[in-house]
Amino acid sequence: MPTQSKLLSKMPEITLRPSARGYKNRYYGMFRNEWKYFISEWEAQALAARLSVLMQKDPHVQGGMYTIRSLYFDDFFDSGYNEKIAGVNYRKKYRIRVYNCSDETIKLERKIKISNYIHKDSASLTRDEYDRIIAGDYGFLLHHPQQLCQEFYFESVANVLRPKVIVDYDREPFIMDEGEVRITFDRNVRGALMTGDIFDPALPAYNVLPPDQTVLEVKFTEYLPTEISQILPPDGDEFSAISKYTLCYERLQHRTDPMFSLTRSERSW
């Protein structure tokens, strides 16, 4: 069985090396490119119409759109939030994610970000395991058969990770096999207090973006096909360092600059 000392001895390097399929880290594996943009709803609809000719809708999604709800964890010092604001090159965050407010699929995820490259690991949780984590019972994770759960246990104990913010949004995904491209439109980004029930469809939440603003995300591993890159970004917008967790955390925790009455993220828009 793993111990805390064994997990501590496996501290990963944070460098990326080129490989035949893209960039790779010796410990985590392959990393994907990730570009994010703020676009208007009009731009989103126009771009989605163009992409529908070149790409296909994700076949796992019924109706072309689904709701993602994520419970994010951070430590006592809000290091995840502060490192994002400071522009730290290497960052990681843990979250529990569900779809359409259902407990049928519950995922513990870790997202690693190095510059504009990301890597995501996930592990399935049962409803009972989720309830135990929310109740503060992390001990069973040390002996969990999935390594990510073991590493989450170590992080939770060593850095006192606790639930912070619930992030909600509606996603419309497009996929393309060439280059392993995935393009998503995330609308109605909302934040809720971590005291709420993640499975409650009527969970009270705050809108964190203007009604006509959409987050466009472009992810690819090997390359971005020319026919896709030529229509991105729309109207010459440049990609932004967007974090839904940061946006929701600021709105819920009232993190503002008193001189400008803006959140620290909004000052970069």
N, C-alpha and C positions, 0 to 999 in steps of 0.2 A: 504494500500500500504506500502511496506517496506521503511524504512529510513536508512540512514547511521548509525545512532546510534543503530538501531535494529540489523543490520548486524554485527556491531562491538561487540555487546553483545554476539554473538554466536561464539566466538573464540574457536576453537576445541582443545581438548587435542591431544598430539602427541605420545601416547603410544599405543601399540598393545597388545591384549589379545587373548590367544588361544581359539578356539571354535571348534565345531564338524567338520567344513569344512575347518579349517585353522586358520589364524590370522585375527582379527577384531578390528576395531577402533570404539569407541562409536559414533563418529560424522560421519565419512566417510563411514563406513561399512566394507565389506570384502576387504582384501588385497591379492594380488597374489605374488608368488615367481617370481623373474625375474633374469635370468642369461644371461650374454652376453659374447661372445667370438669373438676374431679376428681369422679367419681361412683363408686358401688359397682357391682359386677357385677350385683347384683339390679336396681338402678335402670337400668342399661344394657339389660338384657333387657326390662324393662317398657317403657322408652322406645322401643326398637327395634320392639316389637310395635305401639305406637301409630303410629310413623312409617311402618311398612309399609302402613298404610291410606291415608296421605296422600301418600307419596312413593314413588318407585320405586328399586330397587337399580340401581347403576351397571351398564349393560349390557355394559361392557367387562371386567367382573370375573366370572370363572368360579367358581361355587360360593359367591358372595356375600361372599368374604373373600380377601384376598391379603396377602403379606408385603412390607413396605417395608424396604429397607436403605439407609442413607445414610451416606456418608463425609463428615464435616464438616471444613472448613478453618478455621484461625485463625492469627493472627500470633504472633511470638515472645513478646509480652507478654500473650497470651490476651485481646486486646481484646474479641472477641466475647462471651466469657464475662463479663468484668468489666463491660462496658457493660450487659449484661442484668441482672446483679445490682444495678448502680447505678441501674437504671431510666431509662437514657438514652432520650429520646423517639424519636430517629432511629437505626435500626440496620440493618445488612445483614450477611448471611452467605452463604457459598458452600458448596455441597455437591455431591457426585456421588451420584446415586440410581439404584438398580436394583430390580427387582421379582421376587419369588420366587427370588432368588439366581441369576437368569439374566443372561447377557451379551447377550441378544437386544435389550433396550432399555436403553441407558445414557444418563442425562441429567445434564448439568452444569446446576445451578440456582443462581439468586441470589434470595434472599428479602429484600425491603425491608420494613421495618416502621416506620410512623409512628403513634405512639399505638396505637389498636386497629385500624388499617387496614394491610393488607398488599398487596404487589405481588410477583408471581413471574415471572421470566424463565427460559427453559430453552433449551438447545441440545443436540442429539444428538451423542454421541461414539461412535466405533468402539472395539472392544476394544483395538486397537493404540494409539489415542490415549489411552485410559485408562491403559494400561500405561506409556506414555511419561511421562504426568503423575506417576504413582506413582514412577517412576524418577528424577524430578526434572528431566525434560526439558520445560521450558515454552516454549522458543523458538518452536516451530512454531505456537503459539497466536496469536502476533502477526500472522500472515498467514492466519489461519483465516477462511473465508468467513462465519462467524457472528460478529456483533459481540460477543455475550456472551463468547465465547472470547477475543476480543481484550482486552476489559475485564478478564477474569479474569487474563490474562497481566500486564497492568499492575499489578493489585492484588497478584499473587503476587510480582512483582519489587520493587515499591515498598514493600510492607508485609511481605514475607517470609512469605506465607501457605504453610502446610504442613498435611498431613493430621494430624488430632488424635484424633478419636473416631469409631467406627462405632456408629450407632444403629439398632436393630432393633425392629419392632413389627408386629403383625397388625391389619389395618384392615378394618372393615366399613363400606362407604359407601352413603349414600342421596342422591338428587339430586331436584331439582324445577326445572323450567324457569322458573316464575314467580319473579322476583327472583334468578335464577341461584343458587339455594340448594344447598349441599352440606353434609351433616351426616355426620360419621364417628365411629366408635367405635374407639379405638386401644387394643388389649390387649397384655399381655405385653411391655411396654416393656423393652428390654434394651440394654446397652452393651457394646462390645467394644473392645479395644485396636486402634489404627490399624495395628499390624504384622500383623494377620490378613488373610486372603484374603476380600475382600468377596463373592466368588462361592461360597464354601464353605458349603453348607447346614448343616454340623455345626460352624460357627464357635463356639468357646467364648465365652459372653457372660454378663454379670451382670444379674440382675433388679434394676431400680432402683425399682420400686413394689411395694407389698404385693400379694399374689396376687389379692385381690378388688377391686382398684382399676383403673378404666378412665379414659382421657382422652377426653372428649367435645369435639369441635370443630365449631363452627357457622360457616360462611362464606356470605356473600351479598353481592351487588353493589348492586342497586337498593333492595330492601326485603325485610323478612322477613314473609311472609304471616301474618296474624293467627292462623290455625289452627295454625301452627307455634310462634309466639311464646307462645301460651297454655299450651303444655305444656313450655316451657323457662324456666328450668332446673328439673329435677325436685326436688321437696321444698324449693324455695326456696333451693337452693344458689346462691351468687354466683360469677360467672365469675372465673377466676384467671389470673395471668400465668405460664403454664406454658411451659417450654422443655425439650423432650426432650433437646436437646444439652446444656443446662446440667445437667440431672439426671444424665445419663450421664457427663459430664465430671467432676462432683464425685465420683461413686461410684468411677470408675476412678482418679482422681488423689488420692483421699482428702482432698478439700477439706472440712474440718469445722471447726466452732467448738469449741475445746478445752473451753470452759466447759459446753457443753451436749451434746457428742458428737453434734451434728446437722450436716448440711450446711447451707450458707447458704440454699439453696432450701427445705429442710424447715422452717426456722424460720418461714416465711411460710404454712405450711399451716394 
